[in-house]
Amino acid sequence: MATSTDGVELVGDETAKNIARAALFAALMGAFGFVSFPNPVSPAPVTLQVLGVFLAGIMLGPVWGAASMVLYLAAGAAGVPVFAGGGAGFGSLLADPTLGYLWSYPVAAALIGAVVHRGVSLRDYRAASTPLLVGAMVAGTVVIYAFGMAGLMLTLGYGIAEAFAVGAAAFLPAEALKIAAAVGIVRSDAVAAA
């Protein structure tokens, strides 16, 4: 009696690769959360996580970049210590002063990816011009700090001016460095691929 060893492909190779990449970027976000420095003028620390959001949007595109951030949030909500400074738990997404920043990550990654890839379909991100990369990351930064300010207003009762001062303006020098680092990483990847 002959048996067949043919299997059914439940997930295509490209989808499997994208799931693995999304998981990798979620793990990277968790690692970046441990690089955390107190900001003397803000209740939110300075972390490398925004750099992770930038890179996920650029390298994974809007769908998979956002998916990686959702996976990161799900891991943190489930108790994996991946939030800033090793924080974890569903309460971080509901009551922590940094909740707005956390909720912004999937939206910002999707926006950055959509700008860089010029839509939902993946393109070679290494072909994107530097002004396009910078513009996409600036737009993502606006989203992150708008959500972050809203979170501070919601949890700490700040007015809009105070939320802007401690929730956005206090971080702008660090964000400029992260944007420069992301451009450098993408450009070095483009050189390595050539």
N, C-alpha and C positions, 0 to 999 in steps of 0.2 A: 504494500500500500504506500503510495507516494504522499509525502506531506509538503506543503508549501511553506516556505520561510519568508515569503513576502510579507511585509508589514504595511500598516496604514500610517501615512505621515500625518500626524495630528497638527503639528506646527512646522511650517516651512523653515528652511535653514536661515533665511534672512531674519525672520521673526525671532527665532531662537537666539541669533547673534544680538539682536536689538534688546531682547530681554536680559541677556547676560551683560550687555553694556549698561543698561539702566540699573541693574543690580550693582555693578561696579561703581557707578557714579553715586548711588545711594550710600554705598560704603565709604566712598571718598568724602561725601558730605559729613558722615559721622566722624571720620578722622579729622576733618577740618574743624569740627565743633570743639575738639580738644585744644586747638590752638586758639585760646581765648584770653583776652586781656581786658581788665576793667577799664571802662571809659569814665574818667572822673566827672564828666558832666552829664552822663546818661545812665539810666538803669539798665540799658542793654550793653553787653560787652562788645568789643571789637573781635571778630572772628574771621577766619578765612572762608566761611561758608558762602558768602556772596560770590567769591571767586569760583566756587563749585557750581553755583547756579549759572554763572556766566558760561563756564566750560560745558556744562550739560546742555544748555540751549544751543550753543554754537556747534558742538560736536555731535549731539544726538538729534538735533532738530526739535520742532515744536512738540510733536506727539511723544516721542521717547524721552526727551528732556523733561517734560512735565511728568511723565510716568515715573522717571527716576526720583523726582522730588516727592511725588505721592508715596512711593515706596519708602523713602527716607522718613517722611512724616508718620507713616503707618508703623515703621519699626520703632520710632521714638514713642509713639502713643502706646505701643504694646509693652513698653518698659525697657527697651534697649537703650542704653545711655549714649545717645547720639546727638542730643541737642547741645547747645553751647555749654561748655564746661562740664560735660558729662550728664547733663540733665535728661530726664525722661518722664514719661507718663502722659496720660491723656489730659491731665490737668494743665500741662504746659500749653496745650492747644486751646484751652478754654479760659484760663484765668491768669496766666503768667504775663507780665508786661511785654514780653517778647512775642506774644502770640501773633501779632500782626505780621511781623517779619516772617515767622514760620509759614503762615498761611499764604504769604505772597510768593514763596519760592516756586510752586508749580506754575503760577500765572506768569511770573517773570521769565522762567525758563521757556515757556511756550511762546511768549512774545519775542524773546531774543531769537529763538529758533526760527520763528516765522519770518522775521526780518532777514536774518542771515541766509536762510534757505529760500527766501522769496515765496513762501507758501508752506503748505503742509508736506509736500513731497521732498524727500531728502536730495540734496545736491552736494557737491564737493565743497565743504565749508572752507577748505584751504584756498579756494579760488575767490573768496569774498575779499573785497577791497578793505583796506584798513579803515577808511572813513565809515564804511558800512558796518564793520565790526564794532567800532567805537560807538556809532549811533545806536546800534542795537543794544549795547550794554548800558548806555546812558538811559535809553527808554526802560530797560529792565530795572535800573537803579531807581528811576522815578516810581515805578510800580512798587518795588520793595519798600521804599521810604514812605509812600502814601499809605500802604497797608500798615507799616510799622508805626506811623504817627497815629493812625486810627486805633491801633491796639493800645497805645499809650493813653490816648484820650479815653478809651473805654475802661481800661483797668485802673488807671491812676487819676483820672479826672482832669487831665491837663487840657488847657485851652489850645487852640490851633497854633498860636505863636510859640507857646512853650513846647508843644509837641514837635514843632519844626526845629526849634533850637536844640533840643536834647535828643530828638529822635531821627533827625536827618542831617542838619548842618554840622553837628558834631562828628559825623562820620565821613564827610565828603573828602577830606584829604586821603583817608585810607581807601576809599572807593576809587579815587584816581589811580592809586598805586595798583589796586586789583585789576582795573581795566588795562593798565599798561602791562601787567604780568600776563593777563589772558591773551593780549595781542602777541606778546613775546612767545607764549606757548604755542599759539596757533601758527605763527610764522615759523617757529623752529620745527614744528610738525610738517609744515609745507615744504621746508627745505629738506628735511629728512625723507619725505615721500618722493622728492624729485630725483 
